[in-house]
Amino acid sequence: MIVTTTSTVDGHEVAEYIRIVSGETVVGINMFKDIGAGIRNIVGGRSAGYEGEVINAREAALGEMVQRAIELGAEGVLGVDMSYENLGQGGMMMVCATGTAVRFKN
């Protein structure tokens, strides 16, 4: 499965644009990671706890999007876009991956 942010893939001509596919995931950041991030905010540096949660959420959203494309018989997903949204006041984050499922000419 080819997954790319571009609208074309070198060496592959699109035979069929199937439809838009997306994957979503919602994750919560726990209290201990919040405390660690607060300390990092004061003293500077990166928050490994938050970064790890963002990476896991991104991979989950991409995986869900790809699975939906496979179910449609797609061979690739083009024009992939990632979005990140904070939900509510409690440290919840939604990550969405969206793209166009396609089949390529053989």
Phi, psi and chi 1 to 4 in degrees:
 res  aa     phi    psi   chi1   chi2   chi3   chi4
   1 MET       -  121.0  172.9   71.3   58.4      -
   2 ILE   -89.0  126.2  -63.8  172.3      -      -
   3 VAL  -126.9  122.1  178.4      -      -      -
   4 THR  -148.4  154.4 -179.1      -      -      -
   5 THR   -81.2  -11.9   59.1      -      -      -
   6 THR   -84.2  165.2   62.6      -      -      -
   7 SER   -92.7   -5.5   59.7      -      -      -
   8 THR  -137.6  163.0   61.1      -      -      -
   9 VAL  -130.7  122.0  176.2      -      -      -
  10 ASP   -53.2  131.2  -72.1  -16.0      -      -
  11 GLY    82.7    0.9      -      -      -      -
  12 HIS  -131.3  118.3  -66.6   80.5      -      -
  13 GLU   -96.7  134.9 -172.6  175.5  -12.6      -
  14 VAL   -73.5  126.5  173.5      -      -      -
  15 ALA   -94.0  -33.5      -      -      -      -
  16 GLU  -152.5  130.1  179.5 -176.5    1.6      -
  17 TYR   -91.7  113.3  -66.7   91.3      -      -
  18 ILE   -79.5  -62.3  -58.9  169.8      -      -
  19 ARG   179.9  171.4   61.2  167.7  -76.2 -162.8
  20 ILE   -73.2  136.6  -66.0  171.0      -      -
  21 VAL  -125.4  151.5  -70.7      -      -      -
  22 SER  -147.2  160.9   62.2      -      -      -
  23 GLY  -137.3  139.1      -      -      -      -
  24 GLU  -131.0  149.5  -54.0   81.7   16.0      -
  25 THR  -147.4  145.5 -171.5      -      -      -
  26 VAL  -120.7  127.7  176.4      -      -      -
  27 VAL  -126.0  151.9  -64.3      -      -      -
  28 GLY  -110.5  143.7      -      -      -      -
  29 ILE   -97.9  123.4  -52.6  -60.6      -      -
  30 ASN   -75.9  167.4   70.6   39.5      -      -
  31 MET   -57.8  -40.5  177.4 -178.6   70.4      -
  32 PHE   -68.6  -37.1  -62.3  109.9      -      -
  33 LYS   -68.0  -35.9  -71.1 -178.6 -177.7  171.0
  34 ASP   -60.9  -43.4 -104.6   -8.0      -      -
  35 ILE   -63.8  -46.0  -67.4  168.6      -      -
  36 GLY   -61.1  -40.9      -      -      -      -
  37 ALA   -66.4  -37.1      -      -      -      -
  38 GLY   -62.0  -40.8      -      -      -      -
  39 ILE   -65.1  -44.4  -66.7  168.9      -      -
  40 ARG   -60.1  -35.5  -70.7  -80.6 -174.8 -149.2
  41 ASN   -63.5  -33.9 -167.1   30.7      -      -
  42 ILE   -78.1  -48.2  -65.9  168.3      -      -
  43 VAL   -94.2  -10.7  -60.4      -      -      -
  44 GLY    91.7  165.2      -      -      -      -
  45 GLY   109.4  179.9      -      -      -      -
  46 ARG   -94.7  150.3  -63.6  170.7   61.7  165.6
  47 SER  -102.4   97.8  172.5      -      -      -
  48 ALA   -61.2  -34.6      -      -      -      -
  49 GLY   -62.5  -49.2      -      -      -      -
  50 TYR   -66.4  -42.6  -84.5  170.2      -      -
  51 GLU   -59.7  -41.6  -72.7  176.2    2.9      -
  52 GLY   -62.9  -41.2      -      -      -      -
  53 GLU   -64.3  -41.8  -70.3  -66.1  -28.6      -
  54 VAL   -64.6  -43.3  170.9      -      -      -
  55 ILE   -61.5  -47.2  -69.9  166.9      -      -
  56 ASN   -62.0  -41.7  -68.2  -22.0      -      -
  57 ALA   -66.0  -41.8      -      -      -      -
  58 ARG   -61.8  -45.9 -178.4 -175.3   64.3 -127.2
  59 GLU   -64.7  -37.1  -68.0  -56.6  -44.0      -
  60 ALA   -65.3  -43.7      -      -      -      -
  61 ALA   -65.2  -43.1      -      -      -      -
  62 LEU   -63.5  -42.8  -76.5  167.6      -      -
  63 GLY   -61.7  -41.3      -      -      -      -
  64 GLU   -65.5  -41.7 -172.9  173.8  -51.3      -
  65 MET   -61.6  -46.2  179.7 -166.3   67.8      -
  66 VAL   -62.6  -41.8  166.5      -      -      -
  67 GLN   -60.4  -41.2 -176.1   58.3   43.2      -
  68 ARG   -66.1  -37.0  -70.4 -179.8  177.7  156.2
  69 ALA   -66.1  -42.0      -      -      -      -
  70 ILE   -60.3  -42.5  -71.1  168.7      -      -
  71 GLU   -61.6  -25.0  -69.5  168.6    2.5      -
  72 LEU   -89.6   -2.1  -65.3  170.4      -      -
  73 GLY    83.1   20.0      -      -      -      -
  74 ALA   -75.0  155.2      -      -      -      -
  75 GLU  -110.8   -7.3  -61.4  168.4  -36.5      -
  76 GLY  -164.7  164.0      -      -      -      -
  77 VAL  -130.2  119.0 -177.9      -      -      -
  78 LEU  -106.3  159.0  -55.4 -177.6      -      -
  79 GLY    63.0   36.4      -      -      -      -
  80 VAL   -66.3  134.4  173.3      -      -      -
  81 ASP  -127.7  139.2 -179.3   58.5      -      -
  82 MET  -110.6  138.1  -58.5  -65.5  -57.5      -
  83 SER  -132.9  148.7   64.1      -      -      -
  84 TYR  -129.6  129.6  -56.9   83.0      -      -
  85 GLU  -134.3  138.2  -67.5  -71.1  -31.1      -
  86 ASN   -82.4  137.0  -70.1  -36.9      -      -
  87 LEU  -113.4  124.5  -60.3  177.0      -      -
  88 GLY    63.5 -158.0      -      -      -      -
  89 GLN  -104.4   -5.2  -54.0  -80.6  -26.4      -
  90 GLY  -100.8   22.4      -      -      -      -
  91 GLY    79.5   24.2      -      -      -      -
  92 MET   -92.0  142.6  -60.1  -66.7  -74.6      -
  93 MET  -132.3  135.2  178.1  179.3   60.8      -
  94 MET  -107.8  132.2  178.7  172.5   65.0      -
  95 VAL  -119.3  129.8  179.6      -      -      -
  96 CYS  -123.0  138.9  -61.8      -      -      -
  97 ALA  -119.6  128.4      -      -      -      -
  98 THR  -135.9  140.2  -55.3      -      -      -
  99 GLY  -162.0 -176.4      -      -      -      -
 100 THR  -107.5  119.9  -57.2      -      -      -
 101 ALA   -76.2  134.0      -      -      -      -
 102 VAL  -137.0  161.3  -60.2      -      -      -
 103 ARG  -115.8  145.8  -71.7 -172.7 -169.9   98.3
 104 PHE  -102.3  154.3  -63.2  109.6      -      -
 105 LYS   -71.5  143.6  -70.9 -175.7 -180.0  177.5
 106 ASN   -88.3      -  -66.7  -30.5      -      -
